[in-house]
């Protein structure tokens, strides 16, 4: 059990500096540990660095900036030398794991520094999504409007037992949109709109959300869960694949209302889970919706749910590292190895990401400071209890997972969704 006494800051600028200092401590430790280490054999070995990448926005000269570029170059060089990469992408990989390096690490790095090297690596991978490279087998079946498989690479695609696309294929849409942002080539946007449009239509076609997409449209069977919350489990699969943000980006690029409506349907399906302390990914999706649409559609519901919480009563945060579940529990943001957070020796009731969202909506500086104080506690405890995440970016028990969210958190952690937005809002 790891123990942390919460600060009682009232000024979000002071609380933000404390969380930023905690992030800097972690980044400095990563520099010491990995600057002289060779790359390891793993598709997702660089993803952990995205957890401390926002630090460079605030401290451009931080030594971690050099490590970011070194990781980028070392992974590429090693992957080419050992044959893992061919023509800019993995020879063969599961869609979620394969895309992660390009979508999460390089995509985040490109927002910080869209130089020729970073952009070139992203574009070299993205050119395969829509079959724009004649030197490798196709990934996307134009005649069916679907991908050949969930497992593909520059050597081709393996036979897929699933038989239809699933929300995980939104990772390809997201990478195409990153490529479009980098070089403004319409082919990326047009492909993403065409394929994403099929998903939007499938999402809107029935009261029940689809589990997949095939050449005919929405796939409604089989069920994902054993109880009456089936539609929620389907919506969570979209959220975990970053589909809400992808759909809203497509709405922004195309102006077609079906994309916004599909995103709204996913959010509305998940809203009853907003108060769940593991539902930080949903709060993050609502924040993105507010930012890109300038709409307050979900604000009243957020504040209604938040009204049941008592964030100012917490004095201590504890982290209990045992036990790990035998299997992944169903539900929003759940993972088999979720950390067990405790508030004043009770099971936690609050998520700092939801508190941060409520602070933004209400423009409450004191509440923002409370969210940042909680974020500092979480990041400090994680550094004492967990590895960085270099060896396993899927795990919820890493410092990276606390900073930027675990694999089903949709990049919603105390750095990405508490520190960054609140320091921008309450300057």
N, C-alpha and C positions, 0 to 999 in steps of 0.2 A: 504494500500500500504506500503510495506517494502522496504527500500532503502539501497544500499551498494555502496560505492565508491571503484572501483577496485584498487588494488596495481599495481605497474609497475615494477615488478621484471624482471631481465634479466638472473638470475642464477636459473636454475630449482631446485638446492639443497636448496636454500633459500625459493623459492616458495613452494617446497614440504614440508618443515618443517612447513610453515604456515598452509597448508591444514592438515597436520598431527596433529598440535596443535588444529585445529578446530574439528577434529575427536575425539581427546582425551577429549576435553571439552564435547562433546556429550556423549561419553562413561562414563565419570565421572558422568554426570547428570543421566544417566541410572542406574548406580550403586547406587546412592543415592535414586532414586525413587523406584527401584524394588528389591534391595537386601533383604529386609525384607517383601516383598509382596508374598502372596501365588499365585500359578498358577491360571489362569482364565480358563473358559470353552471355548476353541477354538482350532480348529485343527491346526491353523497356528500361535499360539501365540508366538512361539520362533523365527519365521523367521526374525523379526525386528533385532535381535541380529547379524544376518549375516552381517548387514550393518556396524557394527563397529568391527567385528571379525578381519579384516586385521590389525587393530592396534596392535594386539598381535604379529604379525610378527616383527614389528619394536620395540615394547616395551614389551618383554616377561613377565615382572613383573608387568604390569599394573593391577590394581585391577579388571578390567573387566574380566580378565582371570578366576578368581574364580566365577564370576557371570555366565559365560558361562557354566561351569560345573554344577553350581547349577540349572540353567534353565533346562539343559539336565536331571538331576536327578529328579527334581521336576515334570516336565511334565510327565516323565515315571511313577513315583510313583502315581501321582494323576490320570493319565489315567487308570492305572490298578485298583486302588482302586474304582473309580467311574464306572468302567465297560466299559469305552470308548475303551480301548485296550483289545484285546483278542489274545493270541498267538503272541504278538509283533507288532500288527498293529490294526488300527481302525476296529471295528466290521462292519461298513459300511460307505463309504465315496465316494464322487465324486473323480475321478482319479486325477485331478489337485490339489484340496485342500488336498486330503489324502496324496499324495506323498510329498507335500511341506516340511513338518517337517523333513522327512527322507532325501530327496534329497537336499534341500537347507541348512537347519540348521545343521543337523547331517553330511551331506556330506562336508560342509565347515569346521565344527569342526574337522572332521577326517583328513583333510589336515593339520590342525594345530597340532593336537595331536591324532594320531591313536591308542589310548589306548584300552584296552579290553572292557571297558564299551561302549564307542562311537561305536566302530566297532561291538560289539555284538548287539547293538540295530539296526544298519543298516542291519546286516546279518539276524537278526530275522525277519525283515520285508521283505527283499529281497527273502527269501526262498519260499514265496508264489507266486512270479511272474511266475515262470515256473512250478508250481504245484509240488514242491519238498517236500511239507509237507503233509502227509497223514491225519493229524488231522483236516484240514479245507477244505471246498469245493473249487473246482478249480476256478481259475480266467481266465485261458487261455484254449481255445478250440483247442487242438492239431489237431483234424481232419480238422478244418477249417483254422488253422493257424492264428486265430484272438482271441481277448478277448471276453468274454461273454457279456461285458457291459462297460459303462463308470462309473458305480456306483457299487462298489464292496468292499468287506472287508473279514474279517475272518468268517463272517456268511454266505458268499456266494456272489451272484451277482444278482442285480435286473434286471427285464426285461427292455431291452434297446429299446426305440422307434426309435433310430437312425438307427439301423440295420447294421452298419458297424463301423470299427475303424476309428478314426480321428487322426490328428497329436498330440493330447493330450496324446495319448498312448506312445509317445516317452519318457514321464516321466518314464515309466516302463523300457525302454531300458537304460535310463541314470542311474537309480538306480541299475540295474543289472551290469552296467559297474563300478559303484562305489564299489559294492560288489566284483567284480573281482579284482579291484585295491587293495582292502584290504586283500583278502586272496588267490588270484591267483587260485581259483577253476575254472576249465575250464567249468563247467556247466553254470556259469553265462555268460561267453564269448560266448560259443557255442549257447546258447539260443538267446542272443542279436544279434549275427551274422545271425542266421536263421530267426528270426522275422524281424530284421532290414533290412536284405537282401530283404525280400518281399517288404518293403517300398522303398528301393533303386530302385528295378526293376519297381515298380509302378510309381515312380517319373520320371524315364527315359523312360517310355513306350510311352509317348505322348508329343506333344508340350505343351499341357495344363497340368499343374500340377493337381494331384488328390485332391479331397476334403476328400477322405477316402480310406480305404482298406477293401476288403471283401475276401471271400474264392476264388474268381475268379481273384483277383488282384485289379487294380486301379479302384476307384469309381470316376466318373467325374461329377455327378449330385448330388445335385442341385447347382446352382450358389451361391456364397457368397455375391456378390455385385451387384449393379444396373447399372453399367456402363462398359465401355470398359476395365477397369483396373482389370478385374476379375482375371487374372493370378497373378497379384500383391497381391491381397487379399489372394489368396491361398498360395502364398509363405510366406506372413506375418504370417499366421497361423502356418507354420512350424517353422519360426524363433522364434515366441513367445513361442513355446513348446521346445525350445532348440534343435531342430532337426539338425541344421547345426553342432553344436559341437558334438552331438551324432554320426552323420554320419562320421565325421572326426575321432573320436575316434575309430569307428568300422573299418575304413580304416587302422588306425594305428595298431590295434590289428590283423586284418585279412590279410592285404596286398591286399585286393580285390579292384580293381580300381572303381568298380561300386559305392562304398560308397563315394569316393572322387568326382566322377562325379556328383552324386546326390546332394552333398553339393554345388558344383560349380554351378549347374543349379539353385538352390534356390537363391544363392547370385547374380548371373547374372540377374535373374528376378527382383530382388529388387534394383539393382544398380541405376536405374533412380531416386530413392527416396533418395539417399545418402545425398544430400544437405538439405533435409528436417530437420529442427532443432529438430524434435522429433525422428529422425532415429538413435539414439545412439546405439540401439541394432544391427543394421546392421554394423556400424563401429566396434563394438566389435566382431562380427562374422568374419569380415575380418581380424582383428588382430589375432584371434585364428587360422584362416586358414593360415596366414603367419607364425605363430609360429610353427604349427604342420607339415606343408608341406615344410617349408623353400622356398616357392615359392613367386615370386613378381608378380604373374599373375594379381592382381587387383591394384597394386600400381599406375600405370599410370592413371587409371580412378579416383582413390582417389585424386591424386594431381590435376588432371584436374578440378574436381568438386570443390575442395578446393580453386582453383584459383579464384572463383567467390566471395569468402568471404573476409572480412576485419576485422580480429580479433583484430588488434592493434588500431583500431579507437574507441573502446568502452571505455567509462569512468565510466559509472554507470550501475549497474544491479538493477532492481526493481522487486518485486514480488507482483502481484495483485492476491489476493485470491478469487476474485469473478468475474464472476459467474461460476457456474458449468453447464456443458451441460446437456440437458434433456436426451440425450441418447449418447452412445458411437459413436463418428465419425469414419468412415472408414479410414483406412490408417495406415502407418507404425508407431508403437509406440504410437498410439492414445489411449486415455482413456477418459471416460466421465468426470472425475474429474481432468484432467490435470491442473497443475498450469499455470498461465499466467505470463510468464517471459517477461520482457521488457529490452531493451538495449537503454540507452540514450533516454528514453521515447518513443521508437518505439517498435513494436512487434519484438521479438528476431529473429535473423537470424542464430545464431551460436549454436552448441552443443559442449560442452567441450570434449566429447568423440571423435568426429571427428577431432577436433583440435589436440588432443593427438595422434591420429593415424597418422595424417599428420606429426607431429613432429618426431614420430618414423621413418617413411619412409624417411623423408628428413634429419634425424639426426640433427635437428635444435633445439639447446638448448634454444634459446630465445622464440621460438614458444612453446616449452614444458613448459616454465615458464608461458606463457600466458594462456595455458590450465589449469595449476595448480592454477593460480590466479582466473580464472573463477570458478574452482571447489570450492575454498575457499569461494567465494561469494555465490555460490549456497547453500553450506552446512550451512553457517552462517545464511542466510535468512531463510532456512528451519527450523532451530532450533527456530527462533523467531516466525514463523508463524504456524507451524504444530505440531501435536502429533508425538510421536516416531514411531508408527506403530505396537505396541504390540496388539492392539485390532482389527486391520484390515490390514493385510499384502497385500491385493489386492489394496488398495487405492494408488493413485498417489500423494496424498497430505499428505505425512508423511515424516519424516526425513529419515527413512529407504529407502523410494522410491528414494529419491535424492541421497543417499549414494550408494545404490546397484541396483537401478532400480525398477520400479513398475512391476506389474504382466506381462505386455506385453513387457517389456524392456529387457528380457533375461539376468537379472543380470548385466545390464550395467548402472552403476552410476558413480558419480564423485570420489568415493573411489575405487571401483573395477576396473574401466576402465580408470582412469586418475591418481590417486595417486599411486596405486600399480605398474603399468607397467612403469610409467615415473621415479619413484624413483629407480626402478631397472635398467633402461636404462641409466639415467644420474646421476651416482653416484659421 
